[in-house]
Amino acid sequence: MLSLILIALVFQNARVGTRPSTTATPLSGCLAAGADEHFADGIDVIGKLIWPSNLIPRMIDVELEDEDGTPIDSVKSGPNNQFHFRRVKIVNPVSCAFKNYNVVISATEGLDNVRQQLSLNPNNFAGAQISIQVKPIPGAIPRNSEFVISVDALTKEPSRDAVSAFDKAMDESRKGDLKKSSDDLGRAVKLDPDFYEANVELGIQYQETGRPDDAERLLKHAIQVNPASMKARASLGQRAYELNDFQKAVDLLTEAVRLGNISSDAYFMLGVSHFKLENFTLAEASLQRALAINPGMGVANLALYNVYLRRRQLDKALVQLDTYIEKHPNAPDKEHVQTEAEKIRKVVHP
């Protein structure tokens, strides 16, 4: 009997940080006399998010990239839909060319990727301004659809002190100081118990730092505040998956992806949960979706191998093993996978 390949998922929570500051290079060789003092430390960029009418505004991450895609900074938009990048370098001191950047909103919670070029104005010593049109994922359920019970709860602005604590926490999180970040998120939640973003972020941090009960309490409250929260559902679904509560994982992750979550990890966990419950057709669909989002997700190939093996579709099972070996030639389990592939190959092509 052919053996099943053990599959495992490693979750990586990468955070975009701020590029370390460097000593400004004198720009007198590039700029007109008198401009040095204005440009040497960079200029501030103030932006405004423009939300479509079918989405309720919320605070989201906005990133600044170099033209080549190198991350420069990441900030959280405020309750007034504004964001602020500070001390953005305006001139390349080597080429003396004025720099261009990209302002990026990454796909998350029903929002599509947005990348808009920012060309800094060399005549604007005070700062630069930009407006970004937020775009929903086509077909995603908007936050103010029938899933949202209390629009008032979502549109209520948190207190200024709570927002200040939240912004400080996000800055500390980007710097890798999760202890201080958790403390300030806790302060934000204490100041405003219905502060949706603070509940979600603190819940996720507690989940990552070994406080699952506190994490569950906060994430469940986030769903009470915003019944359309896919982020809270995905995090609770991950927890259920890790506890081998696969039916609960299916329930939560199905709602998360229905609401627009496009994480390959979410689809992978959903697929494996369906597999464990012997829902092989749904498992196949979810795992294929995970690979469509992240073609290099080797564990999804191995999971699909198991699905096809259980369904006695050996030709499809062989394709998944061959694909895994091709994409991951240095995988530590390559020899074992090749052995299984050869066993199947002899059956499929005797």
C-alpha positions as CSV (number, residue, x, y, z in Angstrom):
1,M,0.0,0.0,0.0
2,L,1.3,3.4,-0.9
3,S,2.1,5.5,2.1
4,L,0.7,9.0,2.7
5,I,3.2,11.8,2.9
6,L,3.3,13.7,6.1
7,I,2.5,17.4,5.4
8,A,3.1,20.3,7.7
9,L,2.5,24.0,7.5
10,V,4.9,26.7,8.7
11,F,3.2,30.0,9.2
12,Q,5.5,33.0,8.6
13,N,4.3,36.4,9.8
14,A,6.5,38.8,7.9
15,R,6.1,42.4,8.8
16,V,7.3,45.3,6.7
17,G,9.6,47.4,8.7
18,T,11.1,50.8,8.3
19,R,14.4,51.1,6.6
20,P,17.1,52.3,9.0
21,S,17.8,56.0,8.7
22,T,21.2,57.1,7.3
23,T,23.1,60.3,7.5
24,A,21.8,62.7,4.8
25,T,24.2,63.3,1.9
26,P,24.8,67.0,1.1
27,L,22.7,67.9,-1.9
28,S,24.3,71.2,-3.0
29,G,25.6,69.6,-6.1
30,C,22.1,68.6,-7.1
31,L,19.7,71.3,-6.0
32,A,19.5,75.0,-6.4
33,A,21.2,77.2,-3.8
34,G,19.0,77.5,-0.7
35,A,17.2,74.2,-1.2
36,D,19.6,72.0,0.8
37,E,18.2,73.0,4.1
38,H,14.7,71.9,3.0
39,F,15.5,68.7,1.3
40,A,18.5,67.3,3.3
41,D,16.2,65.4,5.8
42,G,13.5,64.6,3.2
43,I,10.0,65.9,3.0
44,D,6.7,64.7,4.5
45,V,4.2,62.9,2.3
46,I,0.5,63.2,3.4
47,G,-2.0,60.9,1.7
48,K,-5.8,60.4,1.7
49,L,-7.6,57.1,1.1
50,I,-10.7,57.4,-1.1
51,W,-13.2,54.6,-0.3
52,P,-15.9,53.4,-2.7
53,S,-19.5,53.9,-1.6
54,N,-20.0,50.1,-0.9
55,L,-17.2,49.8,1.6
56,I,-17.1,51.3,5.1
57,P,-13.7,53.1,5.7
58,R,-11.4,51.6,8.3
59,M,-7.7,51.8,9.2
60,I,-5.4,49.8,7.0
61,D,-1.7,49.4,6.3
62,V,-0.3,51.7,3.6
63,E,3.3,51.0,2.3
64,L,5.9,53.1,0.6
65,E,8.2,51.4,-1.8
66,D,11.2,52.5,-3.9
67,E,10.7,52.3,-7.7
68,D,12.4,48.9,-7.6
69,G,9.9,47.6,-5.0
70,T,12.2,47.9,-2.0
71,P,10.1,48.6,1.2
72,I,10.8,52.1,2.6
73,D,8.1,52.5,5.3
74,S,4.7,51.2,6.4
75,V,2.1,53.2,8.3
76,K,-1.5,52.7,9.4
77,S,-4.1,55.1,8.1
78,G,-5.9,57.1,10.7
79,P,-9.7,57.3,11.5
80,N,-9.8,60.3,9.1
81,N,-8.5,58.1,6.3
82,Q,-5.2,60.0,6.1
83,F,-1.7,58.5,6.2
84,H,1.6,60.2,6.8
85,F,5.1,59.2,5.6
86,R,7.8,61.3,7.3
87,R,11.2,62.5,5.9
88,V,11.0,60.9,2.5
89,K,14.1,61.5,0.5
90,I,13.4,63.5,-2.6
91,V,16.7,63.3,-4.5
92,N,19.1,60.5,-5.3
93,P,22.4,62.0,-4.1
94,V,24.3,59.9,-6.6
95,S,22.4,60.5,-9.8
96,C,20.9,63.9,-8.7
97,A,17.6,62.7,-10.2
98,F,14.4,63.4,-8.3
99,K,13.1,60.1,-6.8
100,N,9.9,58.3,-7.6
101,Y,8.1,56.0,-5.2
102,N,5.1,53.7,-5.2
103,V,2.4,53.9,-2.5
104,V,1.0,50.4,-2.0
105,I,-2.1,48.9,-0.4
106,S,-1.7,45.2,-0.2
107,A,-4.6,42.8,-0.8
108,T,-6.4,42.2,2.5
109,E,-9.9,41.8,4.0
110,G,-11.8,42.2,0.7
111,L,-9.4,44.9,-0.7
112,D,-7.5,44.4,-4.0
113,N,-3.9,45.4,-4.5
114,V,-3.3,49.0,-5.3
115,R,0.0,50.5,-6.4
116,Q,0.2,54.2,-7.3
117,Q,3.3,56.1,-8.3
118,L,4.3,59.1,-6.3
119,S,6.5,61.6,-8.0
120,L,7.8,64.2,-5.6
121,N,7.5,67.9,-6.5
122,P,10.9,69.5,-6.3
123,N,9.3,72.9,-5.8
124,N,7.3,71.8,-2.7
125,F,9.5,72.3,0.3
126,A,6.7,71.7,2.8
127,G,5.6,68.3,1.7
128,A,3.8,66.2,-0.9
129,Q,0.2,65.0,-1.1
130,I,-1.4,62.0,-2.8
131,S,-4.9,60.5,-3.0
132,I,-5.3,56.7,-3.2
133,Q,-8.5,55.1,-4.5
134,V,-9.2,52.0,-2.4
135,K,-10.5,49.1,-4.6
136,P,-12.6,46.1,-3.4
137,I,-11.8,42.6,-4.7
138,P,-14.3,41.9,-7.6
139,G,-17.1,39.7,-6.2
140,A,-16.0,40.1,-2.5
141,I,-18.8,40.8,0.0
142,P,-18.6,44.4,1.2
143,R,-18.3,45.1,4.9
144,N,-21.6,46.9,4.9
145,S,-23.6,44.0,3.4
146,E,-26.0,41.8,5.3
147,F,-23.1,40.4,7.3
148,V,-22.7,43.8,9.1
149,I,-25.3,44.2,11.9
150,S,-24.3,47.5,13.4
151,V,-23.1,50.2,11.0
152,D,-22.9,52.6,13.9
153,A,-20.3,50.3,15.6
154,L,-18.1,50.3,12.5
155,T,-18.3,54.0,11.7
156,K,-17.8,55.1,15.3
157,E,-14.4,56.8,15.6
158,P,-12.2,55.5,18.4
159,S,-11.1,58.1,21.0
160,R,-8.0,60.1,20.2
161,D,-6.1,58.5,23.1
162,A,-7.0,55.0,21.9
163,V,-5.9,55.8,18.3
164,S,-2.6,57.3,19.6
165,A,-1.9,54.1,21.6
166,F,-2.8,52.0,18.6
167,D,-0.5,54.0,16.2
168,K,2.3,53.6,18.7
169,A,1.7,49.9,19.0
170,M,1.8,49.4,15.2
171,D,5.1,51.4,15.0
172,E,6.6,49.1,17.8
173,S,5.3,46.0,16.0
174,R,7.0,47.1,12.8
175,K,10.2,47.5,14.8
176,G,9.8,43.9,16.2
177,D,9.1,44.9,19.8
178,L,5.9,42.8,20.3
179,K,6.0,43.3,24.1
180,K,5.6,47.0,23.9
181,S,3.2,46.7,21.0
182,S,1.0,44.3,23.0
183,D,1.1,46.7,26.0
184,D,0.0,49.7,23.9
185,L,-2.7,47.6,22.1
186,G,-4.0,46.6,25.5
187,R,-4.2,50.2,26.5
188,A,-6.1,51.1,23.3
189,V,-8.6,48.3,24.0
190,K,-9.0,49.4,27.6
191,L,-9.6,53.0,26.5
192,D,-12.1,51.9,23.8
193,P,-13.3,48.2,24.2
194,D,-15.1,48.3,20.8
195,F,-12.0,49.5,18.9
196,Y,-12.2,46.9,16.1
197,E,-8.6,47.1,14.7
198,A,-7.1,47.1,18.2
199,N,-9.0,44.0,19.2
200,V,-8.0,42.2,16.0
201,E,-4.3,43.1,16.2
202,L,-4.0,42.3,19.9
203,G,-5.8,39.0,19.4
204,I,-3.4,38.0,16.6
205,Q,-0.4,39.0,18.7
206,Y,-1.7,37.0,21.7
207,Q,-2.1,34.1,19.4
208,E,1.4,34.4,18.2
209,T,2.9,34.7,21.7
210,G,1.2,31.8,23.4
211,R,-1.9,33.4,24.9
212,P,-4.6,31.5,23.0
213,D,-7.5,32.1,25.5
214,D,-7.0,35.8,25.5
215,A,-6.6,35.8,21.7
216,E,-9.9,34.0,21.3
217,R,-11.7,36.4,23.6
218,L,-10.5,39.4,21.7
219,L,-11.1,38.0,18.2
220,K,-14.6,36.9,19.1
221,H,-15.3,40.4,20.4
222,A,-13.9,41.8,17.1
223,I,-16.5,39.7,15.2
224,Q,-19.2,41.1,17.5
225,V,-18.1,44.6,16.7
226,N,-17.8,43.8,13.0
227,P,-19.7,40.7,11.9
228,A,-18.0,40.9,8.5
229,S,-14.4,40.5,9.9
230,M,-12.6,38.0,7.8
231,K,-9.3,38.6,9.6
232,A,-10.7,37.6,13.0
233,R,-12.3,34.5,11.5
234,A,-9.2,33.5,9.7
235,S,-7.2,33.8,12.9
236,L,-9.7,31.8,14.9
237,G,-9.8,29.2,12.1
238,Q,-6.1,28.9,12.2
239,R,-6.3,28.2,16.0
240,A,-9.0,25.5,15.4
241,Y,-6.9,23.9,12.7
242,E,-3.9,23.8,15.0
243,L,-6.1,22.1,17.7
244,N,-7.3,19.5,15.1
245,D,-10.8,20.8,15.4
246,F,-11.3,20.5,11.7
247,Q,-15.1,21.1,11.5
248,K,-14.7,24.3,13.4
249,A,-11.8,25.3,11.2
250,V,-13.9,24.6,8.1
251,D,-16.8,26.7,9.4
252,L,-14.5,29.7,10.3
253,L,-12.2,29.6,7.3
254,T,-15.1,29.1,4.8
255,E,-16.6,32.3,6.1
256,A,-13.2,34.0,6.0
257,V,-12.6,33.2,2.3
258,R,-16.3,33.9,1.5
259,L,-15.7,37.4,2.8
260,G,-12.7,37.9,0.6
261,N,-9.7,36.5,2.4
262,I,-7.1,35.6,-0.3
263,S,-4.4,34.1,1.8
264,S,-2.9,30.9,0.5
265,D,-2.4,29.7,4.1
266,A,-6.2,30.1,4.7
267,Y,-7.1,28.1,1.6
268,F,-4.4,25.5,2.5
269,M,-5.8,25.0,6.1
270,L,-9.3,24.9,4.7
271,G,-8.3,22.2,2.1
272,V,-6.5,20.1,4.7
273,S,-9.5,20.4,7.1
274,H,-11.8,19.2,4.4
275,F,-9.4,16.3,3.7
276,K,-9.5,15.3,7.3
277,L,-13.3,15.3,7.2
278,E,-13.1,13.3,4.0
279,N,-14.7,16.0,1.9
280,F,-12.3,15.3,-0.9
281,T,-14.0,17.4,-3.6
282,L,-14.0,20.5,-1.4
283,A,-10.4,19.7,-0.3
284,E,-9.2,19.6,-3.9
285,A,-10.9,22.9,-4.8
286,S,-9.4,24.7,-1.7
287,L,-5.9,23.3,-2.3
288,Q,-6.0,24.2,-6.0
289,R,-7.0,27.8,-5.0
290,A,-4.0,27.9,-2.5
291,L,-1.7,27.0,-5.4
292,A,-3.2,29.5,-7.7
293,I,-2.4,32.2,-5.2
294,N,1.0,30.8,-4.3
295,P,2.4,28.4,-6.9
296,G,5.5,27.7,-4.8
297,M,3.5,26.3,-1.9
298,G,4.9,22.9,-1.9
299,V,2.9,21.6,1.0
300,A,-0.3,22.2,-1.1
301,N,1.1,19.9,-3.8
302,L,1.7,17.2,-1.2
303,A,-1.8,17.7,0.3
304,L,-3.3,17.4,-3.2
305,Y,-1.3,14.2,-3.7
306,N,-3.0,12.8,-0.6
307,V,-6.4,13.8,-1.9
308,Y,-5.8,12.1,-5.2
309,L,-4.3,9.0,-3.6
310,R,-7.4,8.6,-1.4
311,R,-9.6,9.0,-4.5
312,R,-7.4,6.4,-6.4
313,Q,-6.6,9.0,-9.0
314,L,-3.0,7.9,-9.3
315,D,-2.2,9.9,-12.5
316,K,-3.2,13.1,-10.8
317,A,-1.3,12.1,-7.6
318,L,1.8,11.5,-9.7
319,V,1.6,15.0,-11.3
320,Q,1.6,16.6,-7.8
321,L,4.7,14.7,-6.7
322,D,6.5,15.5,-10.0
323,T,5.5,19.1,-9.6
324,Y,6.8,19.2,-6.0
325,I,10.2,17.8,-7.0
326,E,10.5,20.1,-9.9
327,K,9.7,23.2,-7.9
328,H,11.7,22.2,-4.8
329,P,14.8,20.3,-6.0
330,N,16.6,20.8,-2.6
331,A,13.7,19.8,-0.4
332,P,14.8,17.6,2.6
333,D,12.1,15.0,1.8
334,K,13.0,14.9,-1.9
335,E,14.3,11.3,-1.8
336,H,11.2,10.0,-0.1
337,V,8.9,11.9,-2.5
338,Q,10.9,10.5,-5.5
339,T,10.5,7.0,-4.1
340,E,6.7,7.4,-3.8
341,A,6.6,8.9,-7.3
342,E,8.4,5.9,-8.8
343,K,6.0,3.5,-7.1
344,I,3.1,5.3,-8.7
345,R,4.8,5.7,-12.0
346,K,5.1,1.9,-12.3
347,V,1.4,1.5,-11.7
348,V,0.3,4.3,-14.0
349,H,2.8,3.4,-16.8
350,P,3.5,-0.3,-16.4
